[in-house]
């Protein structure tokens, strides 16, 4: 009986967890310093990452790049939600951009 373990799924899960964890502060900092005006960069990076993932033969790296692309796309909505959270006072407002919150 062959009892070889396959760690690929666990490694993909760890990379997914880390990617989501990294994007949380990225969204907060992006909204603080630039507002929502650069949402389209997240769109381009997300679509680009997903397209690249389609052409990577290795399942691990294809999955990681695909998760990265999905995280970029998900972050677009989170960027606009972060703006609402700032307006509610849940996060600090950038004093140099007060006019953006009205």
NUMAR-417076 format. One record per residue (C-alpha): x, y, z; residue number from 1; residue in one letter. Coordinates in Angstrom, 2 decimals. Example, Ala and Ser with C-alpha at 12.3 -4.5 7.8 and 13.67 -1.06 7.14 Angstrom:
2
ATOM       X       Y       Z num residuo
ATOM   12.30   -4.50    7.80   1       a
ATOM   13.67   -1.06    7.14   2       s
% end
This chain:
102
ATOM       X       Y       Z num residuo
ATOM    0.00    0.00    0.00   1       x
ATOM    1.41    3.34   -1.10   2       x
ATOM    0.83    6.06    1.49   3       x
ATOM    2.41    9.07   -0.23   4       x
ATOM    1.11   12.42    1.00   5       x
ATOM    0.23   15.23   -1.38   6       x
ATOM    0.80   18.66    0.13   7       x
ATOM   -0.31   20.70   -2.90   8       x
ATOM   -3.79   21.42   -1.58   9       x
ATOM   -2.50   22.48    1.82  10       x
ATOM    0.11   24.76    0.23  11       x
ATOM   -2.52   26.35   -2.01  12       x
ATOM   -4.71   26.92    1.05  13       x
ATOM   -1.83   28.56    2.92  14       x
ATOM   -1.03   30.80   -0.07  15       x
ATOM   -4.71   31.73   -0.37  16       x
ATOM   -4.88   32.60    3.32  17       x
ATOM   -1.72   34.72    3.08  18       x
ATOM   -2.91   36.47   -0.08  19       x
ATOM   -6.22   37.44    1.52  20       x
ATOM   -4.35   38.54    4.64  21       x
ATOM   -2.02   40.74    2.60  22       x
ATOM   -4.83   42.33    0.59  23       x
ATOM   -6.68   43.48    3.72  24       x
ATOM   -4.10   46.15    4.68  25       x
ATOM   -3.43   46.92    1.00  26       x
ATOM   -7.07   47.93    0.55  27       x
ATOM   -7.01   50.03    3.73  28       x
ATOM   -3.80   51.84    2.77  29       x
ATOM   -4.89   52.33   -0.85  30       x
ATOM   -8.16   53.93    0.23  31       x
ATOM   -6.40   56.09    2.84  32       x
ATOM   -3.78   57.50    0.47  33       x
ATOM   -5.54   57.52   -2.92  34       x
ATOM   -9.23   56.94   -2.29  35       x
ATOM  -11.06   54.83   -4.83  36       x
ATOM   -9.65   56.51   -7.93  37       x
ATOM   -7.25   53.64   -8.74  38       x
ATOM   -9.80   50.84   -8.65  39       x
ATOM   -9.11   50.18  -12.31  40       x
ATOM   -5.54   49.11  -11.48  41       x
ATOM   -6.99   46.33   -9.35  42       x
ATOM   -9.21   45.39  -12.33  43       x
ATOM   -6.31   45.24  -14.77  44       x
ATOM   -4.11   43.30  -12.33  45       x
ATOM   -6.97   40.90  -11.55  46       x
ATOM   -7.87   40.16  -15.15  47       x
ATOM   -4.20   39.94  -16.09  48       x
ATOM   -3.44   37.50  -13.29  49       x
ATOM   -6.36   35.27  -14.20  50       x
ATOM   -5.34   35.24  -17.86  51       x
ATOM   -1.75   34.38  -16.91  52       x
ATOM   -3.01   31.59  -14.62  53       x
ATOM   -4.72   30.00  -17.63  54       x
ATOM   -1.36   29.51  -19.34  55       x
ATOM    0.64   28.13  -16.40  56       x
ATOM    0.96   24.36  -16.64  57       x
ATOM    1.91   23.74  -13.02  58       x
ATOM   -1.28   23.36  -10.97  59       x
ATOM    0.23   24.92   -7.84  60       x
ATOM    1.41   28.13   -9.48  61       x
ATOM   -1.66   28.37  -11.68  62       x
ATOM   -3.83   28.16   -8.57  63       x
ATOM   -1.78   30.72   -6.64  64       x
ATOM   -1.86   33.22   -9.53  65       x
ATOM   -5.58   32.57  -10.01  66       x
ATOM   -6.22   33.29   -6.32  67       x
ATOM   -4.12   36.43   -6.64  68       x
ATOM   -6.27   37.55   -9.59  69       x
ATOM   -9.49   36.83   -7.72  70       x
ATOM   -8.16   38.77   -4.73  71       x
ATOM   -7.41   41.78   -6.92  72       x
ATOM  -10.94   41.67   -8.32  73       x
ATOM  -12.54   41.21   -4.88  74       x
ATOM  -10.51   44.15   -3.60  75       x
ATOM  -12.31   46.52   -5.98  76       x
ATOM  -15.54   46.06   -4.02  77       x
ATOM  -13.65   46.20   -0.73  78       x
ATOM  -12.05   49.49   -1.74  79       x
ATOM  -15.48   51.09   -2.13  80       x
ATOM  -16.70   49.42    1.07  81       x
ATOM  -13.63   50.77    2.87  82       x
ATOM  -14.65   54.26    1.81  83       x
ATOM  -18.03   53.69    3.46  84       x
ATOM  -16.35   52.39    6.61  85       x
ATOM  -14.25   55.56    6.76  86       x
ATOM  -17.36   57.70    6.32  87       x
ATOM  -18.96   55.87    9.26  88       x
ATOM  -15.90   56.62   11.38  89       x
ATOM  -14.79   53.01   11.70  90       x
ATOM  -11.39   53.80   10.13  91       x
ATOM   -9.32   57.00   10.17  92       x
ATOM   -9.97   59.57    7.47  93       x
ATOM   -7.04   61.01    5.56  94       x
ATOM   -7.12   64.71    6.55  95       x
ATOM   -5.62   65.67    3.19  96       x
ATOM   -8.61   64.17    1.34  97       x
ATOM  -11.62   65.25    3.41  98       x
ATOM  -13.41   66.50    0.30  99       x
ATOM  -13.38   62.96   -1.13 100       x
ATOM  -15.68   61.75    1.66 101       x
ATOM  -18.60   64.07    0.98 102       x
% end
